[in-house]
Amino acid sequence: MTILIDDAGYGDLLFGAVIGAYRPETKEFVYDVIDVKFFQKPFFKQQKYRGEARRIAKRLVNRLKPPEDEKIEICQGDILDQAAEALTQSLGEGRISRVKIEGRAQTLIEEAYLDEIRNLGYEPIHDRTEKWGKSFWHMFRWLQKNPKMVRYAKSGWPNLKRYKMFR
């Protein structure tokens, strides 16, 4: 058996990020959310979201109760670097590998993120991962029309300072 760990929403403007774990053999899926505050001042500059990703990934693995011989494959994205290190330290080097997560695991984790942003009242564009720039500006315009929702924006990205709503 194998546990696959991936993230979704890290590079988007809205909401925090979802960290999910999926075991294909049993179809077990669990996820949790890195709160958007970790992508805002002052936490973003300190990269506190990485520690949150580590904490969540470890908790998700514990929830799935892996037997000692179960492998864990973790997305190669840098948001999960600390998670991979922590799981390697606690479970052993031979069990952890960094891979590109695809298929059902990626779909489930992506859908969890989309459900979370829909809960804000935002409807994402179709194929948003293939059209990241278009998706960013769609979210940006939605925030302009819904200024009370700026509190759900990842406002810590340095380039956003040039826009009035993020100052």
C-alpha positions in Angstrom: 0.0 0.0 0.0 1.0 3.6 -0.6 -0.1 7.0 0.8 0.1 9.9 -1.7 0.4 13.4 -0.3 -0.2 16.5 -2.4 -1.2 20.2 -2.1 -3.6 22.4 -4.0 -4.2 26.1 -4.0 -0.7 27.2 -2.9 -0.1 29.4 -5.9 -3.7 30.8 -6.1 -4.7 34.2 -4.9 -7.7 33.0 -2.8 -7.9 31.1 0.4 -5.1 29.1 2.0 -3.9 25.8 0.7 -5.2 22.2 1.0 -2.9 19.4 1.9 -4.4 16.0 1.2 -3.5 12.3 1.7 -4.9 9.5 -0.4 -4.4 5.7 -0.2 -5.4 4.3 -3.6 -5.7 0.7 -2.5 -8.5 1.5 0.0 -9.7 4.8 -1.6 -9.2 6.5 1.8 -8.9 10.3 1.5 -8.2 12.9 4.2 -7.3 16.5 4.0 -6.8 19.7 6.0 -6.3 23.3 5.2 -3.4 25.7 5.8 -5.2 28.8 7.0 -4.9 31.9 4.7 -3.3 33.8 7.6 -0.1 31.8 6.9 0.0 33.5 3.4 -0.4 37.0 4.8 1.8 39.3 6.9 3.7 38.6 9.1 3.7 34.8 8.7 4.2 34.7 4.9 7.6 36.3 4.9 8.7 33.9 7.7 7.4 31.0 5.6 5.3 29.7 8.4 3.0 28.0 5.9 5.8 25.4 5.4 5.6 24.4 9.1 1.9 24.2 8.8 2.2 21.9 5.8 4.6 19.7 7.8 2.2 19.6 10.8 -0.8 18.8 8.6 1.0 16.1 6.5 2.2 14.3 9.7 -1.3 14.5 11.2 -2.9 13.1 8.0 -0.4 10.2 7.8 -1.2 9.4 11.5 -4.9 9.4 10.7 -4.4 6.8 8.0 -2.4 4.7 10.5 0.2 3.3 8.0 1.6 -0.1 8.7 5.4 -0.2 9.0 6.0 -1.3 5.4 3.7 1.2 3.7 5.4 3.7 1.4 4.6 7.4 1.4 5.0 9.4 -1.8 5.0 13.2 -1.4 4.6 15.9 -4.1 7.8 17.5 -5.2 6.4 21.1 -4.5 8.5 23.2 -2.2 5.6 23.7 0.2 6.0 20.1 1.2 9.8 20.1 1.8 9.6 20.3 5.5 6.8 17.7 5.6 9.0 15.3 3.6 11.9 15.9 5.9 9.8 15.4 9.1 8.2 12.2 7.8 11.6 10.8 6.7 13.0 11.5 10.2 10.0 9.8 11.9 9.3 6.9 9.5 12.7 6.3 7.9 14.3 7.2 4.6 13.3 4.0 2.7 9.6 4.7 3.1 9.4 8.3 1.8 9.9 9.5 -1.8 9.3 12.7 -3.7 7.2 12.2 -6.8 4.9 14.0 -9.2 1.4 13.3 -7.9 -1.1 12.6 -10.6 -4.4 10.8 -11.2 -7.1 10.3 -8.6 -5.0 11.7 -5.7 -4.4 14.9 -7.5 -8.0 15.2 -8.5 -9.4 14.6 -5.0 -7.0 17.2 -3.5 -7.8 19.7 -6.2 -11.5 19.2 -5.8 -11.2 19.7 -2.0 -9.5 23.1 -2.7 -12.2 24.1 -5.2 -14.9 23.2 -2.7 -13.2 25.4 -0.1 -13.0 28.5 -2.5 -16.6 27.9 -3.6 -17.6 28.1 0.1 -16.3 31.7 -0.1 -18.8 32.4 -2.9 -16.2 32.3 -5.7 -16.7 30.2 -8.7 -13.4 29.2 -10.3 -12.8 29.2 -14.0 -12.7 25.9 -15.9 -9.2 24.5 -16.4 -7.7 27.0 -13.9 -4.5 25.0 -13.4 -3.7 25.1 -17.1 -4.7 28.8 -17.3 -3.0 30.1 -14.1 -2.6 33.7 -15.3 -6.2 33.9 -16.4 -7.3 32.3 -13.1 -5.3 34.8 -11.1 -6.9 37.8 -12.7 -10.3 36.2 -12.4 -9.8 35.9 -8.7 -8.4 39.4 -8.6 -11.4 40.9 -10.3 -13.7 38.9 -8.0 -11.9 40.4 -5.0 -12.3 43.9 -6.4 -16.1 43.3 -6.7 -16.1 41.8 -3.2 -13.8 43.9 -1.1 -14.8 42.3 2.2 -13.4 39.0 0.9 -9.8 40.5 0.6 -9.2 38.9 4.1 -9.3 35.6 2.2 -6.5 36.6 -0.2 -2.9 35.4 0.0 -1.7 39.0 0.3 1.8 38.2 1.5 3.2 37.8 -2.0 5.6 40.8 -2.5 4.3 41.7 -6.0 0.8 42.3 -4.7 2.0 45.5 -2.8 1.5 47.5 -6.0 -2.2 46.9 -5.9 -4.2 49.3 -3.7 -6.4 46.6 -2.2 -3.4 44.7 -0.7 -1.7 47.7 0.9 
